Amino acid sequence: MPSAIVSVTAGVMNPLLGKLTKLLSEEYKKLTGVRKQASFLRDELSAMKALLDKMELMDNLDPSAKNWRNHVREMSYDMENCIDEFMHHIDRPHAKAGFVNKMAEFLTTLRKRHMIANKIKELKVLAVEASARRERYKVDDCVDSSPGFVAIDPRISVIYIETAGLVGIDGPREELVSLLMDLERKLKVVSIVGFGGLGKTTLAKQVYDKIGGQFNSKAFVSVSQKPDVKSLLIGLQRKLGMGESSHAHELQDIVDRLREYLRHKRYFILVDDLWDESAWNIISCAFPENINGSRVMVTTRLDNVAVMACHNNRACIYRMKHLEEQDSRRLFFNRVFGSENVCPPQFKEISAEILKKCGGLPLAIITIASLLASHETRSPNEWDIIKNSFGAKFATKPTLEEMRGILNLSYIHLPVHLRPCLLYLGMYPEDDEIMRNDLVRQWISEGFVGSSHKADLDDIAKSYFNELINRSLIQPVDTIAGEVLSCRVHDMLLDFILSKNTEDNFISVAYNYEDLHSCEYKVRRLSLKSSGGGATSGTLATSMSQVRSYAWFGKSECTPPLSLFKYLRVLVFRFPNGMDTTVDLTAIGHLFLLRYLKVLAESAEVALPTEIQGLAYLETLELVCRSTESFPLDISRLANLIHLVLPKGTVLPKGIQNMKSVRTLCCSGMSESSLEEIVGLSELTNLKELKLSAGYGQSLTAECVSALVSSIGMLRDLKYLILNCKNERDGSHRHMDSLVNHSPRLQVLYLPKWNFVRVPKWIGELRCIRMLSLRVVHLLSDAVRVLGELPSLFFVVLHVLDVSQDKVVVSTGRF
């Protein structure tokens, strides 16, 4: 990538300029005509990019300037697609043997090259027209200079951890606890109602954490504006520890199973962000009436939903209030200055004015405070400019539009390289728990993450993710050892993101294919949250042929024909658990630009092509599914593959030793993998994460164990090692003794099925280990001392088989 800065528009322009530059290299010197066109396009687009970069730093653009920007953006997308297709046919090797076959393929390719070369000429005309329009409408005169952006204040992460948005919550929390924990034995429903951004979920979660331990069963479930009630109730089963029944796939069966499970229990269920009365009418059927003191707590923005959920008992409704003035100041000062008692005199007056405009709304206070805290140099004049950007009526009547104004402030003060990363969150459904690794790998595949110093793109992308956390733009969900592994987007922020995506034609969100007819521009990225139905080939061909990222979150068995997605870079399928279907991926071999492919469908089968080597750019292949009909035998030829998660029961691929680029490998078919491939693991010296398991009840032979441990010992960059494999006979643990000598960077070690007589001494040498799981026969105090001296250990699980042994003494000062 030519630049480390990737903005929304530059995210289109930068890769295009890089490809045009490549066409001018020695490699393509015989393509005289095309090189001439490419040189002209590069010069024209470089001049346009300078102005686009300037526009990116501006909030309000003149309509003519905005129109020109949108035109150039769409033109750049089409140009890149054309160049990609041209280079694909130029670089494509002649695979068929024989003179006649080679000539036939050459002529076919020649015709395609000629056709695409003509398209490039047409693109030149478009570029000339865009330049003429720029002069005609005096676009440059419409673009005034705008102040640049500064780096994030390094204190903001500490501010986030210290306050966590909990100022002013003690009183409301105790009121709710009192309301819930009265002596009433019958089932009681309590609703928390209030405007979005008041902190309803935060308050409810605090109550849930405080009293949840007093109930036999508890669960926290999030609803959404368009909930899939069946999937929601299946998730509730899992959270209650019920597992999933192979027979209960109908909604009524799921409800009946939940009622039976909860009938004699004292349960506490938190239903967060309820929007719809009809959804509650179904969900509430799963909560049986009993006399065990069970409780249900509901959060909602809608008063009528709150009343209905409480069976018209208004005594069970808690109405959220805006923060009091004192609590507003505490929250604001904590975030901006790091202490509620610190405010420089020159900022007191302007702070009071800003807080007045925030109207005691926690989300508004947190958003604006995080924005102000991110500035290394502060001045009252700068704060005054930001204050004057607020909606004039915000103090007296907060509305969604005025909140969007505040969120927009945070957006326009984002460094430009973070903007496409934030907008990309619009691909995910409302209230979704978004896994960090999925998100950052998709950013990389889209080209949003740039590096001019050959730094690790994965590390850079994670730093982007952490910046969004620190700026309070995404909310951490799952955190281990201080590392955030998943996040969630606030509903109001998601609303804002979706509106920006529509404005910039960045992502199109649809609930069925008919929604796509209203799109003003070609669909470039599509998130389809379908609950059923399909589409005609004509509809797909016209509206989806230019899609670069496609995410399918639905339960329809009609998956789209992938042969139409010629320019696809990112492909995601996610089906709800319990859906027995087949995901047809046999056409992915034609997606020559594909970089990221993930299928999450644990109950489904995936149909793959017999060959996959045409996916030369593929970096992530993750298939979490029930099974596959067959797995491509040529996967070891994918030279750029970095992350590989094999389907359930799939063995290590033949020729795995050739997959030198792989950093993440997950395989559950170790018991059937050949000894040759296990030995081949030793060649994957770039591996950082290795997860291996065998089928239920299956074991590895002593020979395989020896080969496996020997191979692992060669992986010096390994950080995460999970071996969920059982050995055939005792004594295999001795092979592990050499592990410490060759894996000095190991941070996570899970060996839940390897029987050790005692905690091995070499564990004490793993100075970077943070998480550890071992299975031992005896646990001695000396072993505990060894573990207690590990400087980085954060989490440890010890399965002790000898339950008759004496208590173990843990010395003070350990751990």
Buried (B, 14 or more C-beta within 10 A) or exposed (E): BEBEBBBBBBBBBBBBBBBBBEBBEEEBEEBEEBBEBBBBBBEBBEEBBEBBBBBBBBEEBBEBBBBBBBBBBBBBBBBBBBBBBBBBBBEBEEEEEEEEEEEEBEEEBEEBBEEBBEBBEEBBEBBEEBBEBBEEBEBEEBBEEBEEBEEBBEBBBEBBEEBEBBBBBEEBBEEBBEBBBEEEEEBBBBBBBBBBBBBBBBBBBBBBEBBBEEBEBBBBBBBBEEBBBBBBBBBBBEEBEBEBEEEBBEBEEBBBBBBEBBEEBBBBBBBBBBBBEEBBEBBBBBBBEBEBBBBBBBBBBBEEBBBBBBEEEEEBBBEBEBBEEEBBBBBBBBBBBBEBEEBEEEBEEBBBBBBBBBBBBBBBBBBBBBBBBBBEEBEBEBBBEBBEBBBEEBBEEBEEEBBBBBBBBBBBBBBBBBBBBBBBBBBBBBBBEBBBBBBBBBBBBBBBBBBEEEEEBBEBBBEBBBBBBBBBBBBBBEEEEEBBBBBBBBBBBBBBBBBBBBEBBBBBBBBBBEBBEEBEBBBBBBBBBBBEEBBEEEBBEBBBBBBBBBBBBBBBBEBBEBBBBBBBBBBBBBBBBBBEBBBBBBBBBBBBBBBBBBBBBBBBBBEBBEEBBBBBBBBBBBBBBBEBEEBBBBBBBBEEBBBBBBBBBBBBBBBBBBBEBBBBBBBBBBBEBEEEBBBBBBBBEBBBBBBBBBBEEBBBBBEBBBBBBBBBBBBEBBBBBBBBBBBEEEEBBEBBEBBBEBBEBBBBBBBBBBBBEBBBEBBBBBBBBBBBBBBBBBBBEEBBBBBBBBEEBBEBEBBBEEEEEEEBEEEEEEE
